[in-house]
Amino acid sequence: ASLLMAMHSLDPGIPLQRTMEIQLWRESTTVFMTSGHGGCGPHGLALAAWHRGFAVEMYLSEEGALFIDSVRSEEKKEVMTLVQQQFEHEVTEAGIAVHYRKLTLEDMREGFERGGIPLVLISSWRIYREKFPHWVVVTGFDDRYVYVHDPYVDEEKGKSETDCMNMPILQKDFSRMARYGKSGLRAALIVYRDRGDVL
């Protein structure tokens, strides 16, 4: 859903439809993660955007299979590793820029000012008191806050879509929540309309 919001912002011709959201998830999923449906990893999301003509930069704090600690079964870990390896091969073939370092607030601002839209993996703990990986869209900055669109609308707790739009998060809090798992994985994408926008 975060990728869909970013692409629609860059190209209003991209439909905000549930069918498109599900298609993007199918292309990006790691197959398994925690319990329930598989989550979307940065490589899969980057490829889904790339295949639709967008440019992408990827920032990762670590190499190798991601989210492995989120499952216990060795069989599931093996499947996730195979999926990751295939994604990495396709990312290399596509020539998508991958930076093995933390995406800083300065990086985000710079990409944003060049017309890019950052997608950042966060731990949902600081917002929802649940430990699951979650992607949000960065929509702006000021001297104190990072503003994000959160695609998860917790209707059971009385939240509405407007509650989750341009949510102000203190910069220091955002830096703490922009990591996931025991390893403190940091993952982010910056999506651009044109491939010439990537430095």
N, C-alpha and C positions, 0 to 999 in steps of 0.2 A: 504494500500500500504506500509506503514511503517513496519507493522508486516511481510508482505511478504518479504520485503528487508532483515529484520533481520533474518528470518528463512532461506532464501536462502544463506545468508552469512555463517550461521552456518552449513547448509547442502545444498551444491550445487545441490543435487538431487531434491530439492523443485523447481518446475518450476516457472519462472517469467512470469506468464500468466495472462491476464485480467480476464479469467474465475475463476482463483484461487483468485484473488483480490476480485471479486464480491462475491465468496463463503465465504471468510473471513468476508466481510462486512455483509453479511446476518446473519452470526453466531454472530456477535458482536454488531449489531446496537441497539440503544436505542429506535428505531421505530420513535420517533419524536425528533427534535431539531431545534431551530430557525425556519427558513422557508426552505422548500425543503426536501431533503432526511434526514433521521435520521442519527445521527453521531454514532461513535463507542466509547463505554465507556471502561474503563480499565478492568472491570470484564469480559466483552465479549471477548475482545482481549486476555486476559490471558487464558481464557478457550479454545479459538480457537487454541492457541499455545499448550496448555496442551494436547488437544485431538490428536495432531499430534506428541506427544512424547517429546516435549520440556519441560524444567523446567522453571518456572517463579517466580519471586518475584514481588509483587505489593506494591507500596508506595502511600498512600492517606493522604491528610491533613485533611479530614473530613469523618465522617460516614454518612450513610443514602443515600437517593436518590440523585443522581448527575444530574446536568444540568437542574434541575426543573425550575430555573429562566429563561431558554432560551425559554420557551413556555408560552403562556398566558392562553390557554384553560385548564379548570379544568379537562376535560375529557382526554386530552393529558397527563397532569400531572399524572393522575391516572394510565394510561397505562404505562408510564415511570417508575413509582414507582413499579408496578407489575413486570415489566421486571427486574428492579434492584434487587428486592427481590429474584426472581428466580435465577438470576446470582449469588447473594451472597450465596444462598443455594448450588449451584453447585460448587462454589469456595471452600466452606467449606468441602463439600463431597470429592473433589479432593485433599484436603490437601495443596492447594496453599498458600504460605506464604504471609500474608498481614500485612504490617507495617503502622500503622496510624501515620505517621509523614512525614515531608518533605524529599524528596530524595536530599541529599546534593551533591555538586560536589565531595566531598571525597567518598561518597557512590558510585557514578557513576564510579569514577576511580577504586575503589576497585573491583566492579563487572566487569568492563571492563577488568581489569588485570586478573581476574579469567576466562575470556573467554566469559563473558556475553555481550549482546548488549542492551544498554538502549533505550527505547522508551519514549519520554517525551511529555506530553500535553502542548501546548503553546497557547497563544493568538496570532492570526495572525496579530494583529493591528500593532505591531512594524515592521513587514516585508511588509505587504500588505495594511495597513491602512483600514482593514476590520475586524470587530469584530466577528470572528467565531473561535471555538475551532479547534485545528489542531495538529496532531501527527507528530513528526519528529524523525529520527533515529540519535543517537549520534555515530559518527564514530571515534572520537579521542579527544585528549586534548593536550595543551601545557601550558606554564606558563601564557599566556594571554587569550587564546581562547578555546572555545568549538567548535568542528567541527561537522556539522550535514548534513545529507542527507535530503532534503525536497522533498517529493513525488509530491508536487504541482508545476507544470511547467506552469507559466503564459505566454503562447505563445502569447496572445493578446498584451502583453507588450514587446514582442521580446525576451523573456527568452528561453533558451535552457536547455536540460537535464544537460549539463555540468555546467551551472550556478547554479544549485541546488545541486551539489555534493560537499561534504566536505566544505560546506559554513562556513567560520570563523565568529564566533559571540563572541564578548568580554564577558568574564565570568560574569561581573557585568550586562551586558545587557541580557544575557541568564537567569540569576536568576530573572530579572524583568519580562521577557516574559514567563517564565515557570509557568504561573498561568492563570486561566480563570474565568470570571464572577464576579459578585458582591461580592461573598464570597471569591474570590481569591483562588479558588480550585487549588490544586497542585496534579497532578496524574502522575505516571510514572510506567513503568515496566522494569525489566531487564530479558531478555530472554537468556536461556542457552541451549546448545546442550544436555547436560546430566543432569539428575535429581540429581546426586551426586555432582554437582557443586554448588548447593544452600547451603549456610551455615545454 
